[in-house]
Amino acid sequence: MTMTLVRWDPFQELASWSNRLNRSLNDRPGHTEDSFGAWAPAVDIFEKDHKLVIRAELSGVKKEDIDIDIENGVLTLKGERKRETEVDEGNAYRLERVYGAFTRSFSLPTTVDPSKVEAVYKDGVLEVAVPKLEAAKPKKVQIQAA
């Protein structure tokens, strides 16, 4: 009899538990796709040109249906993707897109300047750029001869 060793991955285990919890919550009676928080946009967060950049995928969301707030060091994206009225559900073969309100919040590091935030919305992608404080930017130090 041979025994196969399987490496235990705690992060995979955590992801599996999270997926099972999400499925059980979404299968509860009275839950619909239009419920608040039914979806959350995918985001990329990275640094570029001394700025913290947050890119959120918001296809199908109108610019006027998006709000960006910063309070107590937390940047919050809120919005809503509204269902199109031209689609009659009785005549639909498959409806997979999720509609309703969303909220995503991100703690900002203390090295950024929240008073100078810029946001651009183009082709269904929202890009929020938060510049670093001058004191947080790298500085070149000159070496003096002794």
C-alpha positions in Angstrom: 0.0 0.0 0.0 1.4 3.4 -1.0 0.5 6.6 0.5 0.5 9.9 -1.3 1.6 13.0 0.5 -0.5 16.1 -0.1 0.9 19.5 0.9 -1.6 21.4 3.0 -2.1 25.0 1.9 -3.8 27.1 4.6 -4.6 29.9 2.1 -6.3 27.5 -0.2 -8.3 26.1 2.7 -9.3 29.7 3.7 -10.4 30.4 0.1 -12.4 27.2 0.1 -14.2 28.1 3.3 -14.9 31.6 2.0 -16.4 30.2 -1.2 -18.6 27.8 0.7 -19.8 30.6 3.0 -20.5 32.9 0.1 -22.5 30.2 -1.7 -24.5 29.5 1.5 -25.3 33.2 2.0 -26.3 33.7 -1.6 -28.6 30.6 -1.6 -30.7 31.9 1.3 -34.5 32.4 0.7 -35.4 35.9 -0.4 -31.9 36.7 -1.8 -31.9 38.2 -5.3 -29.2 39.5 -7.5 -30.5 43.0 -7.0 -29.8 42.8 -3.3 -27.4 45.5 -1.9 -23.9 44.3 -2.1 -24.7 41.6 -4.6 -21.5 42.3 -6.5 -18.2 44.1 -6.0 -16.1 45.4 -8.8 -12.6 43.9 -9.4 -9.8 46.3 -8.6 -6.1 46.6 -9.2 -4.0 48.6 -6.7 -0.5 49.6 -7.5 2.1 52.5 -7.3 3.0 54.5 -10.4 4.8 57.8 -10.7 4.7 58.5 -7.0 1.0 57.9 -6.8 -1.2 55.1 -5.3 -3.5 54.0 -8.2 -6.8 52.1 -7.7 -8.4 50.8 -10.9 -11.9 49.5 -10.7 -13.7 47.5 -13.4 -17.2 49.1 -13.6 -18.5 48.2 -17.0 -22.1 49.1 -17.5 -22.1 51.7 -14.7 -22.8 55.3 -15.6 -20.3 58.0 -14.4 -23.1 59.8 -12.6 -23.9 56.6 -10.6 -20.4 56.4 -9.1 -19.4 58.2 -5.8 -15.9 58.5 -4.4 -15.5 59.5 -0.7 -12.4 59.8 1.5 -13.0 60.0 5.3 -10.6 59.2 8.1 -8.0 57.6 5.8 -10.5 55.3 4.0 -11.3 55.7 0.3 -14.7 54.4 -0.5 -16.1 53.6 -4.0 -19.9 53.4 -4.2 -22.2 53.0 -7.1 -24.9 51.1 -8.9 -25.2 49.1 -12.0 -28.9 49.4 -13.1 -30.7 46.7 -15.0 -31.6 47.5 -18.6 -35.4 47.6 -19.1 -35.1 46.5 -22.7 -34.6 42.8 -21.7 -37.8 40.9 -21.0 -36.8 38.1 -18.5 -39.4 35.9 -20.0 -37.7 36.0 -23.4 -34.1 35.7 -22.1 -32.1 32.5 -22.5 -29.4 33.4 -20.0 -29.0 36.4 -17.7 -25.6 36.3 -15.9 -24.7 39.9 -15.4 -25.1 41.1 -11.8 -26.9 44.4 -11.0 -27.4 46.5 -8.0 -25.4 48.6 -5.6 -21.8 48.1 -4.7 -19.4 49.5 -2.1 -15.6 48.9 -1.9 -13.5 50.6 0.8 -9.7 50.8 1.0 -7.5 52.1 3.8 -5.0 54.6 2.5 -1.5 54.7 3.8 -0.4 57.8 5.8 2.2 58.5 3.0 -0.5 59.8 0.6 -2.2 63.2 0.2 -6.0 62.6 0.1 -6.6 66.3 -0.7 -5.1 65.8 -4.2 -7.1 62.8 -5.4 -7.8 62.6 -9.1 -10.3 60.3 -10.8 -10.8 59.4 -14.4 -13.6 57.1 -15.8 -13.0 55.7 -19.3 -14.2 52.6 -21.1 -15.8 51.2 -18.0 -12.7 51.5 -15.9 -12.4 54.0 -13.0 -8.9 55.1 -12.2 -8.4 56.9 -8.9 -4.9 58.3 -8.3 -3.8 59.5 -4.8 -0.4 61.2 -4.9 2.3 60.6 -2.2 3.2 63.4 0.2 6.4 65.2 -0.7 7.9 63.9 2.6 7.2 60.3 1.5 8.9 60.6 -1.9 12.4 59.2 -2.2 15.2 61.8 -1.9 18.7 61.7 -3.4 21.3 62.3 -0.7 24.6 63.9 -1.8 27.8 62.5 -0.3 30.2 65.1 0.9 34.0 64.5 0.7 35.7 64.5 4.1 
